[in-house]
Amino acid sequence: MIELSTEDRNELAKNSFAFPEQRKEPLENASHVRNAVARFNQVKNVTDEERDAAWKRIEAAAKKFDVELTEKSWREVGK
């Protein structure tokens, strides 16, 4: 995975993250999208509505970076 430095991460716009309010799970490339899916259930203190919105952002990024998602919903992650 391509690592983001703290400085680079801080410079990303909020809409560059799956969870923009928490600035969690950047979606800057295919590797980040795969990582966001893998770590999805590790994000704490978010509502189901925030998870729904994050999943939509992940789906859009997956399409943009040609990442195949086997899950149809965030509720399937890790199952």
C-alpha positions in Angstrom: 0.0 0.0 0.0 1.1 3.5 -0.7 1.7 5.2 2.6 0.6 8.8 3.2 2.8 10.9 5.4 1.0 12.8 8.1 1.5 16.0 6.2 0.0 14.5 3.0 -2.9 13.1 4.9 -3.6 16.4 6.6 -3.7 18.1 3.2 -6.4 15.8 1.8 -9.9 17.3 1.4 -12.5 15.8 3.8 -14.3 14.2 0.8 -11.1 12.1 0.2 -12.0 9.9 3.1 -14.5 7.1 3.5 -15.3 8.7 6.9 -14.8 12.4 6.3 -15.7 13.7 9.8 -13.2 11.4 11.4 -10.7 11.7 8.5 -10.5 7.9 8.5 -9.7 5.6 5.5 -8.4 7.7 2.7 -9.6 6.7 -0.8 -6.8 8.1 -3.0 -6.0 5.0 -5.0 -6.9 1.3 -5.4 -4.7 0.2 -2.5 -6.4 2.7 -0.2 -9.8 1.4 -1.3 -8.9 -2.2 -0.5 -7.5 -1.1 2.8 -10.6 0.9 3.6 -12.7 -2.2 3.1 -10.4 -4.4 5.1 -10.4 -1.9 8.0 -14.0 -0.8 7.7 -15.2 -2.6 10.9 -12.3 -1.1 12.9 -13.6 2.4 12.7 -15.2 3.3 16.1 -17.8 5.8 17.2 -19.7 6.1 13.9 -23.4 5.6 13.3 -24.9 3.2 10.9 -25.9 6.2 8.8 -22.2 7.3 8.6 -21.3 3.7 7.7 -23.9 3.7 4.9 -22.4 7.0 3.5 -18.9 5.7 3.9 -19.8 2.5 2.0 -21.2 4.6 -0.9 -17.9 6.6 -1.0 -16.0 3.3 -1.0 -18.1 1.9 -3.8 -17.6 5.1 -5.9 -13.8 5.0 -5.3 -13.7 1.2 -6.1 -15.4 1.9 -9.4 -13.0 4.8 -10.2 -9.9 2.7 -9.4 -11.3 -0.5 -10.9 -11.4 -2.4 -7.6 -13.7 -5.3 -7.4 -15.8 -5.5 -4.3 -17.2 -8.8 -3.3 -19.4 -7.3 -0.6 -22.7 -5.7 -1.6 -23.0 -3.8 1.7 -20.8 -2.8 4.6 -22.7 -5.3 6.7 -21.1 -8.1 4.7 -17.5 -6.9 5.5 -15.6 -9.6 7.3 -18.2 -12.3 6.9 
